[in-house]
Amino acid sequence: MAEYISKAKTTLIKASSRESIKLGDNYFTVEFTEERSVPEDCNLEEERALLWDDVNEEIDQQIDDIIDMYRNKK
């Protein structure tokens, strides 16, 4: 039997990230998901890399905000 070759085209990419931290006796968890439509003529690998960069940057910012809030609370 011949191996089937997919003819599907990727039109949407999605990335999710989640991170938890412990500050004092408290645990904080942040999560972010982003979904992007991609044109047929794009460089899909580059689009994926940029999406992951943006999602991870958002998680880092949320963690920084929590740490700042925690420090200012003390």
C-alpha positions as CSV (number, residue, x, y, z in Angstrom):
1,M,0.0,0.0,0.0
2,A,1.3,3.4,-0.9
3,E,2.1,5.9,1.8
4,Y,-0.5,8.7,1.9
5,I,0.9,12.3,1.7
6,S,-1.3,14.9,3.4
7,K,-2.7,17.7,1.2
8,A,-3.9,19.7,4.2
9,K,-2.8,23.3,4.5
10,T,-2.2,24.9,7.9
11,T,-4.3,28.1,8.2
12,L,-4.3,28.5,12.0
13,I,-1.6,28.2,14.6
14,K,-2.1,28.3,18.4
15,A,0.3,28.3,21.3
16,S,-0.4,28.0,25.0
17,S,1.9,28.5,27.9
18,R,1.4,28.1,31.7
19,E,3.7,28.7,34.6
20,S,3.4,28.6,38.4
21,I,5.5,30.3,41.0
22,K,5.6,30.2,44.7
23,L,6.0,33.5,46.6
24,G,6.1,33.1,50.4
25,D,3.3,30.7,51.2
26,N,1.3,31.5,48.1
27,Y,1.3,29.8,44.7
28,F,0.4,31.8,41.6
29,T,-0.4,30.3,38.2
30,V,-0.6,32.3,34.9
31,E,-1.7,31.0,31.6
32,F,-1.8,32.6,28.1
33,T,-3.0,31.3,24.8
34,E,-2.9,33.0,21.4
35,E,-4.2,31.9,18.1
36,R,-3.2,33.3,14.7
37,S,-4.5,32.9,11.2
38,V,-1.6,32.4,8.8
39,P,-1.6,33.2,5.1
40,E,-0.8,30.4,2.7
41,D,2.4,32.1,1.5
42,C,4.0,32.6,4.9
43,N,7.1,30.9,6.4
44,L,5.2,28.6,8.8
45,E,8.3,27.8,10.9
46,E,9.1,31.5,11.4
47,E,5.4,32.3,12.2
48,R,5.4,29.5,14.8
49,A,8.7,30.8,16.4
50,L,7.4,34.3,16.5
51,L,4.1,33.1,18.1
52,W,6.0,31.2,20.8
53,D,8.2,34.2,21.5
54,D,5.1,36.4,22.0
55,V,3.3,33.9,24.2
56,N,6.4,33.3,26.4
57,E,7.0,37.1,26.6
58,E,3.4,37.6,27.8
59,I,3.8,34.8,30.5
60,D,7.1,36.4,31.6
61,Q,5.4,39.8,31.9
62,Q,2.5,38.4,33.9
63,I,5.0,36.7,36.3
64,D,6.9,40.0,36.6
65,D,3.7,41.8,37.4
66,I,2.9,39.3,40.2
67,I,6.3,39.5,41.7
68,D,6.2,43.3,41.6
69,M,2.7,43.3,43.2
70,Y,3.9,40.8,45.9
71,R,7.0,42.9,46.7
72,N,5.0,46.1,46.9
73,K,2.5,44.4,49.2
74,K,5.2,43.6,51.9
